[in-house]
Amino acid sequence: MAAQWEKYLEQWTRAGLIEPSAAERVRAYEADQEKLHGFRWPVMVAIALGGLLLAAGILLFVAAHWSVLSPLQRFATVVMAVAVVHGAGAITSMRFKALSTTLHAVGTICLGAGIFLTAQIFHLQEHWPGGIMLWAMGAWAAWAFLRDWPQAVLAAVLTPAWLASEWLVATKNMAGSEAVLAAGFLMLAITYLTAVTSENASAVRKALSWIGGLTIIPAVIVLILHAEEIHRGSPMPYRYHAFGWAAAFLLPTLLAWGFRGKSAFMNLAAAFWAASLSAACSRARWLYGAHYAEYHELLIFGLCALGAVGLITWGMMEGRKERVNLGIAGFALTVLFFYFSNLMDKLGRSASLIGLGILFLLGGWGLERIRRRLLVKIEEVRV
């Protein structure tokens, strides 16, 4: 988050009170001061761990005394927990910014617990996704006021969680609803992963890129597993199909356009790949039948390998090492799953273990050499 002095510096520059060159010298000086007085990573780890422990401790304390409190006392305790943590964050904002950011994040987490505990206190059974919506609104409000990256991350996680919960409630026991969600989460993971650009690498975008990097491979696995359930359960109305699939692909693509501008055409290519993978998986059994199941699995593995190579190429085009690393990991997992699924059962136990050992040794060595060469090329382009 930008420091308070930066806001005033921008206002003074726009008003013509100081020259832009002087403003740049001030920013350079403050940047040097931050490097001199910056915190070492053990301090930051301690602060982050302390924030998690504080949030867990508050929730456990409330839970331990919940049965002996009256409804009014319960509600007062919930409100006080949120107010005290945010108040402590406000008090420390000028003295210890990292601690203040952590406390405000803990306060927003406690807000979510407070919303659902309040619903329990007053026996509110209206619509449980509404609680997630209120929590997301609280995170957005906190980010608008504080501009702290943890608040933006919470909002970026809670908003799709709210939309997903609304979809699950609306399509309960309908065939294919989870496949739509899986495709949407995969598209969102791709959007978050590619949020960082050469023009904008803010703390918020870096945090979103971390979220996308951690979730993109699990999202592919979940998509493959759930796509086969598209024909189980009661039929989903066509309007639900149209709305769900359109939202799953259009909303993340529009968000990517907001992040990347004209460079979002690559996200369109990623959307086409995700749609192809989802369509291929969903038609595994009922269209091709058991006779062609083996060939159909080859198609799925081929699409996964194509996606991994595409992610590597994307990373090379934009000079992003994390995409190259994820693409290499995705390709290695594709080969590993293919071996377990299609080859291991056809070999004896000793031959399968020998093959697996050779795959790990030679495959790992080869992929690591390729990865290092690609990263060197990225560094050469940057220089």
Helices and strands as residue ranges (DSSP letters): H 4-14, H 20-36, H 41-64, G 66-68, H 71-91, H 97-121, H 129-146, H 149-170, H 177-193, H 203-227, G 228-231, H 238-260, G 261-264, H 265-282, G 290-292, H 293-318, H 321-338, I 339-343, G 344-346, H 349-358, I 359-363, H 364-382
